Amino acid sequence: MSRSLTFSFDIGYASIGWAVIASASHDDADPSVCGCGTVLFPKDDCQAFKRREYRRLRRNIRSRRVRIERIGRLLVQAQIITPEMKETSGHPAPFYLASEALKGHRTLAPIELWHVLRWYAHNRGYDNNASWSNSLSEDGGNGEDTERVKHAQDLMDKHGTATMAETICRELKLEEGKADAPMEVSTPAYKNLNTAFPRLIVEKEVRRILELSAPLIPGLTAEIIELIAQHHPLTTEQRGVLLQHGIKLARRYRGSLLFGQLIPRFDNRIISRCPVTWAQVYEAELKKGNSEQSARERAEKLSKVPTANCPEFYEYRMARILCNIRADGEPLSAEIRRELMNQARQEGKLTKASLEKAISSRLGKETETNVSNYFTLHPDSEEALYLNPAVEVLQRSGIGQILSPSVYRIAANRLRRGKSVTPNYLLNLLKSRGESGEALEKKIEKESKKKEADYADTPLKPKYATGRAPYARTVLKKVVEEILDGEDPTRPARGKRIRMGN
């Protein structure tokens, strides 16, 4: 009796596993493995690491050029420097000029200020992409970055300095205060120091240099300083001012001209389709007499799902949790589901403890629920209880309780739109509206004493959902309505199935 062979493959992005299995010789025997193995590919062959690194270098070089060009154009338009000054070669040691200005040994001329700003455009400090990542850590990132940040901090401690420019001068043994030193010194290899100074430190020293130079440089107004080096994103009015100077920024650009950047569009790369909407549109198009190809194209176009950071998905996610919660083995009633949803809307989120407390207060302390088990399956499962990240962060920070209702709404709306909100911004907003900011001032003073970072200018960081929603907005809303009416939308569907296209 001949034995058949089965060839099995496990194909990964960096390897291929294979096995050859012979069928059993008789009914009571087991199949036997004739051979197996793995073929491994070099990383660069399958993931193009070198090509990706070269692409990143090209993009970094281009972004620096664009950054310098925008700042130079703004300074020329403000008549701080001339077009000829803008095209001059840089100073051999601009960090030396910056250090002298910070120590009060030198008053920067307009062209020297341009040299300094151009150097800072190349050396903005390290922030671990805090403007779009989930972490505000200044020394996060990979091991190499962490080591460089630590080395920079060690050098500042060693020399007793608080700025990047002064630290570099101390480490390279450059003496400030000499009249003939600035234009004679050769450019030292400061990059060999293997340091990465925190972004907040660099931001503060740049603002300090600009503020010290402002009284003696005509045109260097507070408005220009904010456009170049403010901590929070540009406002609509500021973007309008830049547009008048011929500087147009993309909508996804965050931050000032010197310290800002484009936010990556991670969620726009792969847009999935809602299967429910796809089937509905497909059927409707066929009923209209359109061809199958036309119906598929129309369904593909109209069934795209939104990003997960939208109100419909947050409510859908919360509703699905309420649908899965059991009290004494039974689903929660529609009344309790609606009460819990309203509570989450007011507080911005629920917690495992608040869920258990709310259910026991309505059904009795002896009620057994699956809440504890439900939120121990995964360490991040409680993050699904965030219903409104903007409201939640205002409540968690303690700032929401001391804001007026009108300013609270403005802050929540800005956060929902992904814009930056800092305690300082809220304080200025209160004052501009003629409202008391005394309580917020006290909180800023108290928190600043407890934290090393500048609390007043640290943006609030809501815990936004990432990725994309599983269904279209209309489907998400329908699910929420059904659950809050006491139904279970996961019950088996009836009717013929429609096969989706590729």
C-alpha positions in Angstrom: 0.0 0.0 0.0 1.5 3.3 -1.1 1.6 6.1 1.5 0.7 9.6 0.5 2.9 12.6 1.4 1.7 16.0 2.7 3.8 19.1 2.3 3.2 21.7 4.9 4.5 25.3 4.9 4.5 28.1 7.5 5.4 31.3 5.7 6.5 34.3 7.8 8.0 37.6 6.9 11.6 36.5 7.8 11.4 32.7 7.5 9.6 29.7 6.0 9.0 26.6 8.0 8.3 23.3 6.2 7.5 19.7 7.0 6.8 16.5 5.0 4.3 14.2 6.6 3.6 10.6 5.4 0.2 9.2 5.9 -0.4 6.2 8.3 0.4 2.8 6.9 -2.8 1.3 8.4 -5.8 2.6 10.3 -4.3 2.2 13.8 -1.0 3.9 13.0 -0.1 7.6 13.3 1.2 9.7 10.5 5.0 10.0 10.5 7.2 13.0 9.9 9.7 12.4 7.0 11.5 15.7 7.5 11.1 19.3 8.7 13.1 22.5 8.9 13.2 26.2 8.6 14.7 28.6 6.0 15.8 31.9 7.6 16.3 35.1 5.5 18.6 38.0 6.5 16.6 40.9 7.9 17.5 43.3 5.3 16.4 40.9 2.5 12.8 40.8 3.8 12.3 44.1 5.6 14.5 46.5 3.6 16.1 48.0 6.8 18.8 49.8 4.8 16.4 51.3 2.3 14.1 52.4 5.1 17.0 54.0 7.0 18.1 55.9 3.9 14.5 57.0 3.4 14.3 58.3 7.0 17.5 60.2 6.6 16.3 61.9 3.4 13.1 62.9 5.1 14.9 64.3 8.1 17.2 66.3 5.9 14.2 67.7 4.0 12.2 68.5 7.1 15.2 70.5 8.5 15.6 72.4 5.3 11.9 73.2 5.3 12.0 74.2 9.0 15.0 76.6 8.4 13.4 78.0 5.3 10.1 78.8 7.2 11.9 80.5 10.1 14.2 82.5 7.7 11.2 83.6 5.7 9.4 84.8 8.8 12.4 86.8 10.0 12.8 88.4 6.5 9.1 89.3 6.4 9.3 90.8 9.9 12.4 92.8 8.7 14.6 91.3 11.4 17.1 90.1 8.8 17.6 90.8 5.1 17.3 88.3 2.3 21.1 88.5 1.9 21.6 87.7 5.6 19.3 84.7 5.2 21.6 83.2 2.6 24.9 83.6 4.5 26.8 80.6 5.7 26.4 79.7 9.4 28.6 80.6 12.3 31.3 78.1 13.1 30.1 77.7 16.7 26.6 78.9 17.1 26.2 77.2 20.4 29.0 79.5 21.7 26.9 82.5 20.7 23.9 81.0 22.4 25.8 80.3 25.6 27.2 83.9 25.7 23.7 85.3 25.2 22.3 83.1 28.0 25.1 84.2 30.4 24.7 87.8 29.5 28.1 88.2 27.9 26.7 89.1 24.5 23.8 90.8 22.9 23.0 89.0 19.8 22.9 91.0 16.5 20.1 90.0 14.1 22.4 87.9 11.9 23.8 86.1 15.0 20.3 85.3 16.2 19.6 83.8 12.8 22.8 81.7 13.1 21.7 80.5 16.5 18.1 79.7 15.4 19.4 77.8 12.4 21.6 75.7 14.7 18.7 74.9 17.0 16.7 73.9 14.0 19.3 71.0 13.6 19.4 70.4 17.4 15.9 70.7 18.8 16.3 68.2 21.7 14.8 64.8 22.2 11.1 64.2 23.1 10.5 60.6 22.0 7.8 61.9 19.6 5.7 63.0 22.6 3.4 65.1 20.3 1.9 61.9 18.8 2.9 59.0 21.0 1.0 57.9 24.1 3.9 58.8 26.4 5.1 62.1 27.7 8.4 60.7 28.8 11.4 62.7 27.8 13.8 59.8 28.0 11.8 57.0 26.6 12.4 55.3 23.3 15.0 52.7 22.5 18.1 51.8 24.6 20.4 54.0 22.6 18.2 57.1 23.0 17.8 56.4 26.7 21.6 56.2 27.1 22.2 59.5 25.2 19.6 61.3 27.3 21.2 60.0 30.5 24.6 61.1 29.2 23.3 64.6 28.5 21.8 64.8 32.0 25.1 63.5 33.5 27.0 66.3 31.7 24.6 69.0 33.0 25.1 67.6 36.5 28.9 67.5 36.0 29.2 71.1 34.9 26.3 72.5 36.9 24.5 73.8 33.8 20.9 74.0 32.8 21.0 74.5 29.1 22.3 72.5 26.1 24.5 75.4 24.7 26.3 76.0 28.0 26.8 72.3 28.6 28.4 71.9 25.2 30.7 74.9 25.8 31.8 73.5 29.2 32.5 70.0 27.9 34.5 71.4 24.9 36.4 73.8 27.2 35.3 77.0 25.4 35.6 80.1 27.4 32.7 82.6 27.1 33.3 86.3 27.4 36.3 86.8 25.2 35.8 89.6 22.7 37.8 87.9 19.9 36.6 84.4 20.4 33.2 84.1 18.6 34.3 84.3 15.0 37.7 82.8 15.4 36.8 79.5 17.1 36.8 76.5 14.8 33.7 74.3 14.8 34.3 71.6 17.4 32.9 68.1 16.9 30.1 68.6 19.5 28.1 65.8 18.0 30.7 63.3 19.2 29.5 63.9 22.7 26.8 61.3 22.1 24.1 63.4 23.9 20.4 63.9 23.5 19.1 66.9 25.6 15.4 66.8 26.6 13.2 68.9 24.3 11.7 70.9 27.2 15.2 72.1 28.2 16.0 73.2 24.7 12.6 74.9 24.3 13.2 77.0 27.5 16.7 78.1 26.5 15.5 79.1 23.0 12.7 81.2 24.4 15.1 82.7 26.9 17.5 83.7 24.1 14.6 85.2 22.1 13.3 87.2 25.1 16.7 88.5 25.9 17.2 89.6 22.3 13.8 91.1 21.8 14.4 94.6 23.4 17.4 95.3 21.1 16.2 93.8 17.8 13.4 95.7 16.1 10.6 93.5 14.8 11.3 90.7 17.2 7.9 91.0 18.9 6.2 88.6 21.3 4.0 87.4 18.4 7.1 86.4 16.4 8.6 84.7 19.4 5.5 82.6 19.9 5.4 81.6 16.2 8.9 80.4 16.4 9.2 78.7 19.8 5.9 78.4 21.7 5.3 75.0 23.4 1.7 74.4 22.5 0.3 74.1 18.9 -0.4 77.1 16.8 -3.9 78.6 17.0 -6.0 79.3 13.9 -5.2 83.0 14.3 -1.4 82.3 14.3 -1.8 80.1 11.2 -3.5 83.0 9.5 -0.6 85.3 10.4 1.9 82.8 9.0 -0.2 82.5 5.8 0.1 86.3 5.4 3.9 85.8 5.4 3.6 83.1 2.7 4.0 80.2 5.1 1.2 77.5 4.8 1.2 74.6 7.2 -0.6 71.3 6.8 -3.6 70.6 9.0 -1.8 67.8 10.7 1.2 70.0 11.6 1.5 70.4 15.4 3.6 72.9 17.3 5.6 76.0 16.4 7.9 76.6 13.5 11.0 75.5 15.3 9.7 72.7 17.5 6.6 71.5 15.5 6.3 68.5 13.3 3.8 66.6 11.0 1.8 64.0 12.9 2.0 60.6 11.1 -1.3 59.4 9.7 -1.0 55.8 11.0 -4.8 55.3 10.9 -5.1 56.3 7.3 -2.8 53.8 5.8 -5.1 50.8 5.8 -8.8 51.6 5.9 -11.0 48.5 6.5 -14.6 48.2 5.3 -17.7 47.7 7.4 -19.2 44.3 6.4 -22.8 45.3 7.3 -22.7 48.5 5.4 -20.9 46.8 2.5 -23.7 44.2 2.2 -26.4 46.8 2.4 -24.9 49.0 -0.3 -24.1 46.0 -2.5 -27.8 44.8 -2.3 -29.2 48.2 -2.9 -27.0 48.8 -6.0 -28.0 45.4 -7.5 -31.7 46.2 -7.0 -31.2 49.4 -8.9 -30.1 47.3 -11.9 -26.4 48.1 -11.7 -23.8 45.6 -12.6 -22.1 43.4 -10.0 -18.8 45.2 -10.6 -20.4 48.6 -10.2 -22.2 47.4 -7.0 -18.9 46.2 -5.5 -17.1 49.4 -6.3 -19.9 51.5 -4.8 -19.9 49.3 -1.7 -16.2 49.6 -1.3 -16.4 53.4 -1.5 -19.3 53.8 1.0 -18.4 51.2 3.6 -15.1 52.7 5.0 -14.9 52.7 8.8 -13.9 55.7 10.9 -11.0 55.9 13.2 -11.4 54.5 16.7 -11.0 58.0 18.1 -14.6 59.0 17.4 -17.6 59.4 19.8 -19.5 56.6 18.0 -16.8 54.0 18.6 -16.3 55.0 22.3 -20.1 54.6 22.9 -20.2 51.3 21.0 -17.3 50.0 23.0 -18.9 51.0 26.3 -22.3 49.6 25.2 -20.7 46.2 24.3 -19.2 46.0 27.8 -22.6 46.7 29.4 -24.1 44.1 27.2 -21.6 41.5 28.4 -21.9 42.2 32.1 -23.9 39.7 34.1 -25.6 40.1 37.4 -26.5 36.7 39.1 -26.0 35.2 35.6 -28.5 37.5 33.9 -27.9 40.5 31.5 -28.3 43.9 33.0 -31.7 45.6 32.4 -32.1 48.4 29.9 -32.7 50.8 32.8 -29.4 50.0 34.5 -27.5 50.1 31.2 -28.8 53.6 30.4 -27.9 54.8 33.9 -24.4 53.4 33.6 -24.0 55.0 30.2 -25.1 58.4 31.5 -22.7 58.1 34.4 -19.8 57.4 32.0 -20.8 60.4 29.9 -20.6 62.7 32.9 -17.3 61.3 34.3 -15.6 60.5 31.0 -15.1 56.9 32.0 -16.1 54.1 34.3 -13.8 51.8 36.4 -14.1 48.2 37.5 -14.8 49.4 41.0 -17.4 52.0 39.9 -19.2 49.4 37.8 -19.4 46.9 40.7 -20.6 49.7 43.1 -23.2 51.0 40.7 -24.6 47.5 40.1 -24.7 46.5 43.8 -26.4 49.8 44.7 -29.2 49.0 42.3 -29.5 45.3 42.7 -28.2 44.7 46.2 -24.8 44.0 47.8 -25.4 40.2 47.5 -25.5 40.3 43.7 -22.8 38.3 42.0 -21.3 39.8 38.8 -18.7 38.9 36.3 -17.1 42.3 36.5 -14.0 41.2 38.3 -13.3 38.3 35.9 -14.2 40.4 32.9 -11.4 42.9 33.5 -8.7 40.6 34.6 -8.4 38.8 31.2 -6.0 41.4 29.9 -4.0 44.0 31.7 -5.2 46.8 29.5 -8.9 45.7 29.5 -10.0 48.6 31.8 -8.9 51.1 29.1 -12.0 50.1 27.2 -14.0 51.9 29.9 -13.0 55.3 28.6 -16.0 56.9 27.0 -14.8 60.5 26.6 -11.0 60.8 27.0 -11.2 64.6 26.9 -13.6 64.8 29.9 -11.7 62.0 31.7 -8.3 63.8 31.5 -9.9 67.1 32.8 -11.4 65.2 35.7 -8.3 63.1 36.4 -6.0 66.1 36.4 -8.2 67.9 38.9 -8.4 70.9 36.5 -11.9 70.3 35.3 -13.3 70.9 38.8 -11.9 74.4 39.0 -12.8 75.7 35.6 -16.0 77.6 34.7 -18.5 75.7 32.7 -17.8 77.8 29.5 -14.0 77.3 29.7 -14.5 73.6 30.6 -16.5 73.2 27.3 -13.9 75.0 25.3 -11.1 72.8 26.8 -13.1 69.6 26.2 -13.8 70.5 22.6 -10.2 71.4 21.9 -9.1 68.0 23.3 -11.7 66.1 21.3 -10.3 67.7 18.1 -6.7 66.6 19.1 -5.5 70.1 19.9 -3.1 70.9 22.7 -4.4 72.2 26.1 -2.0 73.2 28.9 -2.7 74.7 32.3 -1.2 77.9 31.1 -3.5 78.1 28.1 -6.5 77.6 30.4 -5.3 80.2 32.8 -4.9 82.8 30.0 -8.3 81.8 28.6 -9.9 82.5 32.0 -8.3 85.9 32.3 -9.1 86.9 28.7 -12.8 86.1 29.5 -12.7 88.2 32.7 -13.1 85.1 34.9 -11.1 84.4 38.1 -8.1 82.2 37.6 -7.0 82.2 41.3 -7.8 78.5 41.9 -5.9 77.4 38.7 -2.9 79.6 39.7 -2.7 77.9 43.0 -2.9 74.4 41.4 -0.1 75.3 38.9 2.1 76.6 41.8 1.4 73.5 43.9 2.0 71.0 41.0 5.1 72.8 39.8 6.7 72.3 43.2 6.1 68.5 43.1 7.2 67.9 39.5 10.5 68.7 37.8 8.9 69.4 34.4 7.2 72.7 33.8 3.7 71.8 34.8 2.1 75.0 33.4 3.2 74.2 29.9 2.8 70.5 30.0 -0.1 69.4 27.7 -2.9 67.3 29.0 -2.7 63.8 27.5 -6.1 62.1 27.0 -6.0 58.3 26.4 -7.3 58.2 22.9 -8.2 54.9 21.2 -6.0 54.0 18.3 -6.7 52.2 15.1 -10.0 52.0 13.4 -13.6 51.1 14.4 -14.9 47.7 13.3 -18.1 49.1 11.7 -19.4 52.3 10.0 -20.9 55.1 12.2 -24.5 54.2 11.4 -23.9 50.6 12.5 -22.1 51.7 15.7 -25.0 53.9 16.6 -27.6 51.2 15.9 -25.7 48.7 18.2 -25.7 51.3 21.0 -29.4 51.9 20.6 -30.2 48.2 20.7 -28.1 47.6 23.8 -29.5 50.5 25.7 -33.0 49.1 24.9 -32.0 45.9 26.6 -31.3 43.8 23.5 -28.3 41.8 22.4 -27.1 42.8 18.9 -24.8 39.7 18.7 -27.8 37.4 18.4 -27.6 35.2 15.2 -28.5 37.1 12.1 -31.1 35.7 9.7 -31.4 35.9 6.0 -29.1 35.1 3.1 -25.4 35.9 3.4 -23.7 38.2 1.0 -20.2 37.4 0.0 -17.9 40.4 0.2 -15.4 41.3 -2.5 -11.6 41.2 -1.9 
